């Protein structure tokens, strides 16, 4: 006898494979931190997330989270390991170098082989990545050959041409400015989804509001402007202290170069304190009264600007890239000559622009009523534009049309055969995965 039931088969959550040579646990990379937070939010919502990466970092200082696991032991080189990271697990190839351009052919081959195995074993509905090197093109190409959609995260202005996105179905970015720029430059549609900031490790519990904060001293980030502002205010306003947090940049090397250009022989300034790279920014933001972000290159958004807004910290920025939309009306925008925005970003700013910036900084210390108005604006911008819930909702909405295809349920082997010129399917054998060495 036939029976019927109203019970429905539970709808499985989508499967997403992040596949990229860079390590998402890199604390020196804003892009890595953003993507890691995206995947954490999806995992919390029940999505199945797999991560395949390698020990490639933007800077040596970014290895701190991973170093405690002991993976950088020379005996581990060339092996895969899996690292637990809260709701995520990172399967990583331990490479000889942390520099992307120094990966060997053997390492690239081993990683790509592991990736193609993951496609058939994990059966993702979507492959997600970033990167513009030739081996990154293979990641998207292998997914497309199996009928799996590909999404790409784009958070800088460095991509040119169209080969890098030939096999990409969806390109995501953090700002409307970057989306508009790529549409104008290459005719490429890009979807802005906003910043992804976990408030817990960045929002200070107490605010002293005493320092002018600058993070990541590098030419591209406008370190020359900060040095000259500190020089300008050292004698007239010795009470205003600049705090410089080293991330990827090296403060002393650039400081020496700028002072040499100015004909001065000094190794430090009395109004500057240096803070080493840290993964806990709460004390730093707790000391900050203002944030300086006078970037000279195309800043897609500026993660630190969103963090500053969430902390109610007004910011001084240059009016390029996505920075203006990140702070809206909560701060000051500095307009520099176009030559200042050309590589290698070593030109020094004109005195009138320094005076303009210095006047705003001093007003934020001397006029408390005006300062508190800017603080309120910053908090409002943080709540309106940079909430994690709003960004995640935009992210999910953008992915939905691709995930609804449920590509992982298809016969990936047959799909691969259909794209092969000779109707073959080169499916790698499974690889034995090593355990976490920690």
TORVO-108828 format. One record per residue (C-alpha): residue number from 0; x, y, z. Coordinates in steps of 0.05 Angstrom, whole numbers, always signed. Example, Ala and Ser with C-alpha at 12.3 -4.5 7.8 and 13.67 -1.06 7.14 Angstrom:
! residues 2
NODE  0  +246  -90  +156 .
NODE  1  +273  -21  +143 .
END
This chain:
! residues 438
NODE  0  +0  +0  +0 .
NODE  1  +26  +69  -18 .
NODE  2  +32  +119  +38 .
NODE  3  +44  +193  +34 .
NODE  4  +77  +239  +82 .
NODE  5  +81  +314  +90 .
NODE  6  +152  +309  +114 .
NODE  7  +200  +345  +69 .
NODE  8  +271  +325  +56 .
NODE  9  +315  +376  +91 .
NODE  10  +347  +424  +42 .
NODE  11  +421  +418  +46 .
NODE  12  +462  +480  +56 .
NODE  13  +508  +501  -1 .
NODE  14  +580  +477  -5 .
NODE  15  +633  +530  -17 .
NODE  16  +706  +516  -30 .
NODE  17  +755  +573  -19 .
NODE  18  +815  +556  -62 .
NODE  19  +874  +603  -62 .
NODE  20  +950  +600  -51 .
NODE  21  +947  +655  +2 .
NODE  22  +934  +639  +75 .
NODE  23  +868  +667  +103 .
NODE  24  +900  +668  +173 .
NODE  25  +947  +724  +150 .
NODE  26  +939  +781  +200 .
NODE  27  +978  +829  +154 .
NODE  28  +929  +823  +96 .
NODE  29  +864  +862  +97 .
NODE  30  +836  +819  +40 .
NODE  31  +851  +754  +77 .
NODE  32  +819  +780  +140 .
NODE  33  +757  +802  +102 .
NODE  34  +748  +735  +66 .
NODE  35  +760  +696  +130 .
NODE  36  +705  +735  +164 .
NODE  37  +658  +724  +104 .
NODE  38  +669  +648  +109 .
NODE  39  +660  +649  +185 .
NODE  40  +593  +683  +177 .
NODE  41  +570  +632  +125 .
NODE  42  +594  +574  +168 .
NODE  43  +553  +601  +227 .
NODE  44  +493  +600  +181 .
NODE  45  +503  +526  +166 .
NODE  46  +540  +530  +100 .
NODE  47  +592  +476  +87 .
NODE  48  +658  +511  +79 .
NODE  49  +724  +480  +57 .
NODE  50  +789  +520  +53 .
NODE  51  +849  +500  +12 .
NODE  52  +909  +547  +17 .
NODE  53  +983  +551  +28 .
NODE  54  +1032  +586  +74 .
NODE  55  +1036  +649  +32 .
NODE  56  +1031  +715  +69 .
NODE  57  +1033  +789  +52 .
NODE  58  +1087  +800  +105 .
NODE  59  +1127  +759  +155 .
NODE  60  +1090  +794  +211 .
NODE  61  +1025  +762  +187 .
NODE  62  +1047  +692  +208 .
NODE  63  +1033  +702  +282 .
NODE  64  +967  +664  +284 .
NODE  65  +996  +604  +248 .
NODE  66  +1065  +603  +280 .
NODE  67  +1037  +574  +345 .
NODE  68  +1017  +511  +308 .
NODE  69  +1089  +495  +291 .
NODE  70  +1075  +487  +217 .
NODE  71  +1137  +525  +194 .
NODE  72  +1184  +470  +216 .
NODE  73  +1228  +452  +156 .
NODE  74  +1207  +379  +161 .
NODE  75  +1136  +399  +143 .
NODE  76  +1154  +433  +78 .
NODE  77  +1118  +403  +18 .
NODE  78  +1064  +371  +62 .
NODE  79  +991  +389  +73 .
NODE  80  +965  +402  +143 .
NODE  81  +897  +421  +170 .
NODE  82  +890  +477  +221 .
NODE  83  +827  +487  +263 .
NODE  84  +803  +559  +265 .
NODE  85  +738  +563  +303 .
NODE  86  +682  +546  +255 .
NODE  87  +733  +538  +198 .
NODE  88  +787  +488  +180 .
NODE  89  +845  +509  +135 .
NODE  90  +880  +456  +94 .
NODE  91  +948  +487  +77 .
NODE  92  +1008  +467  +35 .
NODE  93  +1070  +484  +75 .
NODE  94  +1113  +521  +25 .
NODE  95  +1187  +537  +25 .
NODE  96  +1174  +612  +22 .
NODE  97  +1117  +657  +45 .
NODE  98  +1125  +699  -18 .
NODE  99  +1074  +684  -72 .
NODE  100  +1122  +696  -129 .
NODE  101  +1173  +647  -100 .
NODE  102  +1129  +585  -101 .
NODE  103  +1164  +529  -138 .
NODE  104  +1136  +492  -197 .
NODE  105  +1133  +429  -155 .
NODE  106  +1093  +465  -101 .
NODE  107  +1045  +494  -151 .
NODE  108  +1034  +426  -184 .
NODE  109  +1023  +393  -116 .
NODE  110  +973  +446  -96 .
NODE  111  +934  +444  -162 .
NODE  112  +931  +368  -157 .
NODE  113  +903  +372  -87 .
NODE  114  +853  +424  -111 .
NODE  115  +826  +381  -167 .
NODE  116  +818  +324  -119 .
NODE  117  +779  +370  -72 .
NODE  118  +732  +388  -129 .
NODE  119  +711  +315  -137 .
NODE  120  +711  +296  -63 .
NODE  121  +679  +358  -32 .
NODE  122  +635  +372  -93 .
NODE  123  +627  +446  -82 .
NODE  124  +569  +487  -109 .
NODE  125  +616  +546  -114 .
NODE  126  +691  +558  -117 .
NODE  127  +714  +625  -86 .
NODE  128  +782  +656  -94 .
NODE  129  +825  +717  -108 .
NODE  130  +893  +726  -142 .
NODE  131  +918  +749  -209 .
NODE  132  +976  +703  -226 .
NODE  133  +973  +651  -282 .
NODE  134  +967  +593  -233 .
NODE  135  +906  +628  -203 .
NODE  136  +873  +626  -271 .
NODE  137  +878  +550  -268 .
NODE  138  +835  +549  -206 .
NODE  139  +777  +581  -241 .
NODE  140  +789  +542  -305 .
NODE  141  +786  +474  -270 .
NODE  142  +721  +493  -236 .
NODE  143  +689  +517  -300 .
NODE  144  +710  +453  -336 .
NODE  145  +667  +415  -285 .
NODE  146  +608  +463  -289 .
NODE  147  +621  +494  -220 .
NODE  148  +609  +569  -215 .
NODE  149  +666  +613  -192 .
NODE  150  +664  +677  -149 .
NODE  151  +723  +724  -142 .
NODE  152  +739  +775  -87 .
NODE  153  +771  +839  -113 .
NODE  154  +797  +890  -64 .
NODE  155  +849  +932  -100 .
NODE  156  +859  +969  -165 .
NODE  157  +916  +927  -193 .
NODE  158  +880  +882  -243 .
NODE  159  +884  +899  -316 .
NODE  160  +860  +865  -379 .
NODE  161  +807  +810  -381 .
NODE  162  +843  +743  -379 .
NODE  163  +843  +739  -303 .
NODE  164  +766  +741  -301 .
NODE  165  +751  +699  -363 .
NODE  166  +725  +639  -322 .
NODE  167  +695  +680  -265 .
NODE  168  +619  +683  -257 .
NODE  169  +615  +735  -202 .
NODE  170  +664  +788  -179 .
NODE  171  +654  +818  -110 .
NODE  172  +687  +879  -79 .
NODE  173  +683  +922  -17 .
NODE  174  +665  +990  -46 .
NODE  175  +622  +1022  -99 .
NODE  176  +683  +1063  -121 .
NODE  177  +722  +1000  -140 .
NODE  178  +662  +970  -175 .
NODE  179  +653  +1034  -216 .
NODE  180  +727  +1038  -231 .
NODE  181  +731  +967  -261 .
NODE  182  +667  +977  -301 .
NODE  183  +697  +1040  -331 .
NODE  184  +767  +1011  -341 .
NODE  185  +750  +942  -369 .
NODE  186  +675  +937  -377 .
NODE  187  +673  +886  -320 .
NODE  188  +611  +884  -275 .
NODE  189  +631  +881  -202 .
NODE  190  +584  +876  -142 .
NODE  191  +600  +916  -79 .
NODE  192  +583  +881  -13 .
NODE  193  +618  +925  +38 .
NODE  194  +669  +913  +93 .
NODE  195  +671  +850  +137 .
NODE  196  +692  +869  +207 .
NODE  197  +683  +825  +268 .
NODE  198  +671  +878  +321 .
NODE  199  +696  +836  +380 .
NODE  200  +771  +841  +367 .
NODE  201  +770  +914  +344 .
NODE  202  +721  +954  +385 .
NODE  203  +754  +983  +447 .
NODE  204  +720  +974  +514 .
NODE  205  +748  +1041  +538 .
NODE  206  +769  +1103  +500 .
NODE  207  +823  +1151  +523 .
NODE  208  +822  +1188  +456 .
NODE  209  +892  +1217  +463 .
NODE  210  +933  +1195  +401 .
NODE  211  +934  +1210  +327 .
NODE  212  +936  +1139  +299 .
NODE  213  +970  +1116  +235 .
NODE  214  +972  +1042  +215 .
NODE  215  +1019  +1007  +166 .
NODE  216  +1075  +1056  +150 .
NODE  217  +1089  +1050  +75 .
NODE  218  +1098  +1099  +18 .
NODE  219  +1032  +1076  -14 .
NODE  220  +994  +1089  +52 .
NODE  221  +1019  +1161  +55 .
NODE  222  +1073  +1154  +108 .
NODE  223  +1110  +1215  +81 .
NODE  224  +1049  +1258  +97 .
NODE  225  +1047  +1231  +168 .
NODE  226  +1121  +1243  +180 .
NODE  227  +1117  +1314  +155 .
NODE  228  +1055  +1328  +197 .
NODE  229  +1091  +1302  +258 .
NODE  230  +1151  +1347  +242 .
NODE  231  +1105  +1407  +233 .
NODE  232  +1069  +1396  +299 .
NODE  233  +1129  +1373  +341 .
NODE  234  +1147  +1443  +364 .
NODE  235  +1080  +1479  +360 .
NODE  236  +1038  +1424  +392 .
NODE  237  +1083  +1375  +430 .
NODE  238  +1021  +1352  +467 .
NODE  239  +994  +1318  +405 .
NODE  240  +1024  +1249  +401 .
NODE  241  +1025  +1206  +338 .
NODE  242  +1021  +1130  +347 .
NODE  243  +1047  +1089  +288 .
NODE  244  +1029  +1015  +285 .
NODE  245  +1076  +974  +242 .
NODE  246  +1042  +921  +199 .
NODE  247  +1073  +908  +131 .
NODE  248  +1113  +973  +129 .
NODE  249  +1179  +990  +163 .
NODE  250  +1174  +1058  +196 .
NODE  251  +1247  +1071  +209 .
NODE  252  +1270  +1058  +137 .
NODE  253  +1220  +1107  +108 .
NODE  254  +1230  +1157  +164 .
NODE  255  +1305  +1158  +149 .
NODE  256  +1291  +1168  +75 .
NODE  257  +1243  +1226  +85 .
NODE  258  +1288  +1261  +135 .
NODE  259  +1347  +1253  +87 .
NODE  260  +1305  +1284  +31 .
NODE  261  +1290  +1343  +77 .
NODE  262  +1363  +1350  +95 .
NODE  263  +1354  +1332  +168 .
NODE  264  +1395  +1282  +208 .
NODE  265  +1348  +1253  +260 .
NODE  266  +1329  +1182  +279 .
NODE  267  +1264  +1198  +316 .
NODE  268  +1214  +1251  +336 .
NODE  269  +1192  +1267  +407 .
NODE  270  +1118  +1265  +387 .
NODE  271  +1118  +1195  +355 .
NODE  272  +1110  +1128  +390 .
NODE  273  +1117  +1063  +352 .
NODE  274  +1073  +1002  +366 .
NODE  275  +1092  +933  +339 .
NODE  276  +1045  +892  +296 .
NODE  277  +988  +864  +337 .
NODE  278  +927  +820  +325 .
NODE  279  +889  +855  +382 .
NODE  280  +874  +926  +360 .
NODE  281  +827  +943  +417 .
NODE  282  +879  +977  +461 .
NODE  283  +905  +1015  +400 .
NODE  284  +837  +1041  +381 .
NODE  285  +824  +1055  +454 .
NODE  286  +881  +1105  +454 .
NODE  287  +863  +1137  +387 .
NODE  288  +830  +1205  +382 .
NODE  289  +838  +1209  +307 .
NODE  290  +858  +1162  +250 .
NODE  291  +903  +1183  +193 .
NODE  292  +894  +1146  +127 .
NODE  293  +925  +1191  +74 .
NODE  294  +934  +1134  +23 .
NODE  295  +965  +1152  -43 .
NODE  296  +949  +1088  -81 .
NODE  297  +879  +1063  -100 .
NODE  298  +850  +1043  -33 .
NODE  299  +790  +1000  -49 .
NODE  300  +759  +1015  +18 .
NODE  301  +808  +1015  +76 .
NODE  302  +791  +964  +129 .
NODE  303  +819  +1008  +184 .
NODE  304  +769  +1062  +165 .
NODE  305  +710  +1016  +179 .
NODE  306  +743  +996  +245 .
NODE  307  +752  +1069  +263 .
NODE  308  +679  +1085  +248 .
NODE  309  +657  +1027  +292 .
NODE  310  +699  +1058  +347 .
NODE  311  +672  +1128  +336 .
NODE  312  +741  +1154  +314 .
NODE  313  +740  +1210  +262 .
NODE  314  +789  +1200  +204 .
NODE  315  +831  +1243  +158 .
NODE  316  +835  +1212  +88 .
NODE  317  +854  +1228  +17 .
NODE  318  +795  +1231  -31 .
NODE  319  +814  +1170  -73 .
NODE  320  +785  +1101  -82 .
NODE  321  +732  +1077  -35 .
NODE  322  +756  +1116  +26 .
NODE  323  +706  +1173  +21 .
NODE  324  +647  +1125  +23 .
NODE  325  +677  +1088  +82 .
NODE  326  +676  +1150  +127 .
NODE  327  +620  +1189  +94 .
NODE  328  +617  +1255  +133 .
NODE  329  +656  +1231  +194 .
NODE  330  +723  +1263  +183 .
NODE  331  +763  +1304  +134 .
NODE  332  +782  +1293  +61 .
NODE  333  +848  +1318  +35 .
NODE  334  +854  +1333  -39 .
NODE  335  +925  +1325  -65 .
NODE  336  +957  +1337  -132 .
NODE  337  +950  +1279  -181 .
NODE  338  +1026  +1270  -182 .
NODE  339  +1023  +1250  -108 .
NODE  340  +982  +1189  -128 .
NODE  341  +1033  +1163  -178 .
NODE  342  +1082  +1106  -163 .
NODE  343  +1128  +1099  -126 .
NODE  344  +1089  +1148  -81 .
NODE  345  +1153  +1181  -55 .
NODE  346  +1136  +1253  -72 .
NODE  347  +1130  +1299  -12 .
NODE  348  +1066  +1340  -2 .
NODE  349  +1062  +1415  -10 .
NODE  350  +1065  +1457  +53 .
NODE  351  +995  +1486  +43 .
NODE  352  +966  +1415  +44 .
NODE  353  +1004  +1400  +108 .
NODE  354  +979  +1463  +140 .
NODE  355  +908  +1444  +119 .
NODE  356  +914  +1375  +151 .
NODE  357  +949  +1403  +213 .
NODE  358  +894  +1454  +224 .
NODE  359  +841  +1400  +223 .
NODE  360  +880  +1356  +272 .
NODE  361  +890  +1413  +321 .
NODE  362  +817  +1433  +317 .
NODE  363  +799  +1361  +337 .
NODE  364  +841  +1371  +400 .
NODE  365  +822  +1443  +417 .
NODE  366  +747  +1445  +402 .
NODE  367  +715  +1390  +444 .
NODE  368  +644  +1406  +421 .
NODE  369  +665  +1400  +348 .
NODE  370  +703  +1336  +363 .
NODE  371  +644  +1303  +398 .
NODE  372  +600  +1320  +338 .
NODE  373  +650  +1283  +293 .
NODE  374  +651  +1224  +341 .
NODE  375  +575  +1219  +336 .
NODE  376  +580  +1220  +261 .
NODE  377  +632  +1165  +261 .
NODE  378  +590  +1120  +305 .
NODE  379  +530  +1132  +260 .
NODE  380  +570  +1114  +198 .
NODE  381  +596  +1051  +231 .
NODE  382  +526  +1028  +250 .
NODE  383  +495  +1046  +183 .
NODE  384  +548  +1023  +134 .
NODE  385  +595  +973  +168 .
NODE  386  +553  +925  +209 .
NODE  387  +573  +853  +198 .
NODE  388  +500  +832  +192 .
NODE  389  +486  +880  +134 .
NODE  390  +549  +860  +96 .
NODE  391  +535  +786  +105 .
NODE  392  +464  +796  +79 .
NODE  393  +491  +830  +17 .
NODE  394  +542  +774  +8 .
NODE  395  +490  +719  +12 .
NODE  396  +444  +755  -36 .
NODE  397  +500  +762  -87 .
NODE  398  +518  +688  -82 .
NODE  399  +447  +661  -84 .
NODE  400  +436  +656  -160 .
NODE  401  +500  +615  -167 .
NODE  402  +487  +571  -106 .
NODE  403  +416  +555  -130 .
NODE  404  +447  +517  -188 .
NODE  405  +471  +464  -138 .
NODE  406  +530  +448  -183 .
NODE  407  +558  +400  -132 .
NODE  408  +500  +351  -145 .
NODE  409  +519  +344  -218 .
NODE  410  +563  +288  -245 .
NODE  411  +628  +326  -245 .
NODE  412  +666  +271  -280 .
NODE  413  +617  +271  -339 .
NODE  414  +620  +347  -340 .
NODE  415  +695  +343  -344 .
NODE  416  +691  +293  -401 .
NODE  417  +644  +337  -440 .
NODE  418  +694  +395  -439 .
NODE  419  +755  +351  -455 .
NODE  420  +774  +350  -528 .
NODE  421  +780  +274  -526 .
NODE  422  +723  +260  -478 .
NODE  423  +770  +241  -421 .
NODE  424  +770  +257  -347 .
NODE  425  +836  +264  -311 .
NODE  426  +811  +255  -239 .
NODE  427  +870  +253  -190 .
NODE  428  +874  +200  -137 .
NODE  429  +857  +220  -66 .
NODE  430  +914  +246  -23 .
NODE  431  +928  +226  +48 .
NODE  432  +921  +287  +92 .
NODE  433  +969  +300  +150 .
NODE  434  +943  +319  +218 .
NODE  435  +950  +385  +253 .
NODE  436  +1022  +386  +280 .
NODE  437  +1001  +427  +340 .
END
